[in-house]
């Protein structure tokens, strides 16, 4: 099992240190900024997408289109309850909604130990995103907001 981490945020060095301290650094790969074809390739190869957001002051992930992007490739998500992720991630159906380190660890252990359930959740996520028309709706909404 390997963990692939995308992003160049301020936690990158802290996360690398944690992986080294726990002796798992060889299985944790940091990719820096991920976009375009590289993001598509990583999501295509993923079993599970994890971005458990949290509120920091007034800052919180509003929706997180990335959960829908993962779902496009049949990948279920572990997302935080402190965000708009619940608009897309249906807890126990196409992913898990978690709050806090203990529930994140439990969700990851639970999902990664039950491959059949993980596959079923991925299929549910993919069906939701592909049947929702969300991409068309998102563009139409954007045009209304931007153009009035």
C-alpha positions as CSV (number, residue, x, y, z in Angstrom):
1,X,0.0,0.0,0.0
2,X,1.2,3.5,-0.9
3,X,0.0,7.0,0.0
4,X,0.2,9.6,-2.7
5,X,0.0,13.2,-1.5
6,X,-0.5,16.1,-3.8
7,X,0.0,19.8,-3.0
8,X,2.7,22.2,-2.0
9,X,1.1,23.6,1.2
10,X,2.8,24.5,4.3
11,X,2.3,21.1,5.9
12,X,4.4,19.2,3.3
13,X,7.6,19.2,5.4
14,X,5.8,18.4,8.6
15,X,4.1,15.4,6.9
16,X,7.4,14.2,5.5
17,X,8.9,14.3,9.0
18,X,5.9,12.4,10.4
19,X,6.3,9.7,7.7
20,X,10.0,9.4,8.4
21,X,9.5,9.2,12.2
22,X,7.0,6.3,11.8
23,X,9.2,4.4,9.3
24,X,6.8,4.7,6.4
25,X,8.5,7.3,4.3
26,X,9.2,4.8,1.5
27,X,5.5,4.3,1.1
28,X,4.5,8.0,1.2
29,X,5.1,9.9,-2.0
30,X,4.8,13.6,-2.3
31,X,3.9,14.9,-5.8
32,X,3.7,18.7,-5.2
33,X,1.2,20.5,-7.3
34,X,-1.0,18.2,-9.3
35,X,-3.1,19.2,-12.3
36,X,-4.2,18.2,-15.7
37,X,-3.0,14.8,-17.1
38,X,-1.0,14.1,-13.9
39,X,-4.1,14.5,-11.8
40,X,-6.1,12.3,-14.1
41,X,-3.4,9.6,-14.0
42,X,-3.2,9.6,-10.2
43,X,-7.0,9.5,-9.8
44,X,-7.3,6.7,-12.3
45,X,-4.9,4.6,-10.3
46,X,-6.3,5.5,-6.9
47,X,-8.4,3.2,-4.6
48,X,-9.5,6.0,-2.3
49,X,-9.3,9.8,-2.3
50,X,-8.8,11.5,1.1
51,X,-9.1,15.2,1.8
52,X,-10.7,15.5,5.3
53,X,-11.2,19.2,5.4
54,X,-11.5,21.2,8.7
55,X,-12.5,24.7,9.7
56,X,-9.7,27.1,10.5
57,X,-11.2,30.3,11.7
58,X,-13.6,31.5,9.0
59,X,-11.8,29.4,6.3
60,X,-13.4,26.1,5.2
61,X,-13.6,24.2,1.9
62,X,-16.9,25.4,0.3
63,X,-17.6,22.4,-1.9
64,X,-14.4,20.7,-3.0
65,X,-14.9,19.9,-6.7
66,X,-12.1,17.4,-6.2
67,X,-14.5,14.9,-4.7
68,X,-16.5,14.9,-7.9
69,X,-13.3,14.7,-9.9
70,X,-12.2,11.6,-8.0
71,X,-15.7,10.1,-8.4
72,X,-15.4,10.6,-12.2
73,X,-12.7,7.9,-12.1
74,X,-14.7,5.6,-9.8
75,X,-12.8,6.6,-6.6
76,X,-14.8,7.1,-3.3
77,X,-13.7,9.8,-1.0
78,X,-13.0,10.4,2.7
79,X,-14.0,14.0,3.4
80,X,-14.4,16.2,6.4
81,X,-17.8,17.2,7.9
82,X,-16.6,20.8,8.2
83,X,-17.1,21.6,4.5
84,X,-19.5,21.5,1.7
85,X,-18.2,18.0,0.9
86,X,-21.5,16.6,2.2
87,X,-23.1,18.1,-0.9
88,X,-21.4,15.4,-2.9
89,X,-20.1,12.7,-0.5
90,X,-23.0,10.6,0.9
91,X,-21.6,9.0,4.1
92,X,-21.5,5.2,3.8
93,X,-22.7,5.3,0.1
94,X,-20.0,6.8,-2.1
95,X,-17.5,7.7,0.6
96,X,-17.2,8.6,4.2
97,X,-17.6,11.9,6.1
98,X,-15.3,12.2,9.1
99,X,-14.5,14.7,11.9
100,X,-11.2,14.5,13.6
101,X,-8.1,12.3,13.5
102,X,-9.6,9.3,15.2
103,X,-12.5,9.1,12.7
104,X,-10.2,9.6,9.8
105,X,-8.0,6.7,10.9
106,X,-11.1,4.5,11.4
107,X,-12.6,5.4,8.0
108,X,-9.3,4.6,6.2
109,X,-8.8,1.3,8.1
110,X,-12.4,0.3,7.5
111,X,-12.5,1.1,3.8
112,X,-9.0,-0.1,2.9
113,X,-9.7,-3.5,4.6
114,X,-12.9,-4.1,2.7
115,X,-12.0,-4.1,-1.0
116,X,-15.5,-5.1,-2.2
117,X,-17.1,-2.2,-0.3
118,X,-14.5,0.2,-1.6
119,X,-15.3,-0.9,-5.2
120,X,-19.0,-0.6,-4.5
121,X,-18.6,2.9,-3.1
122,X,-16.4,3.9,-6.1
123,X,-19.2,2.7,-8.5
124,X,-21.8,4.7,-6.5
125,X,-19.6,7.8,-6.6
126,X,-19.0,7.4,-10.4
127,X,-22.7,6.8,-11.1
128,X,-23.7,9.9,-9.0
129,X,-21.2,12.3,-10.8
130,X,-21.9,11.0,-14.3
131,X,-25.7,11.0,-14.0
132,X,-26.0,14.3,-12.1
133,X,-25.3,16.7,-15.0
134,X,-23.2,18.6,-12.5
135,X,-20.6,19.7,-15.0
136,X,-23.2,21.3,-17.2
137,X,-25.0,22.8,-14.2
138,X,-21.8,24.1,-12.7
139,X,-20.9,26.0,-16.0
140,X,-24.4,27.4,-16.3
141,X,-24.3,28.6,-12.7
142,X,-20.9,30.2,-13.2
143,X,-22.1,32.1,-16.2
144,X,-25.1,33.4,-14.3
145,X,-22.9,34.6,-11.5
146,X,-20.2,36.1,-13.7
147,X,-22.4,37.6,-16.4
148,X,-25.3,38.5,-14.2
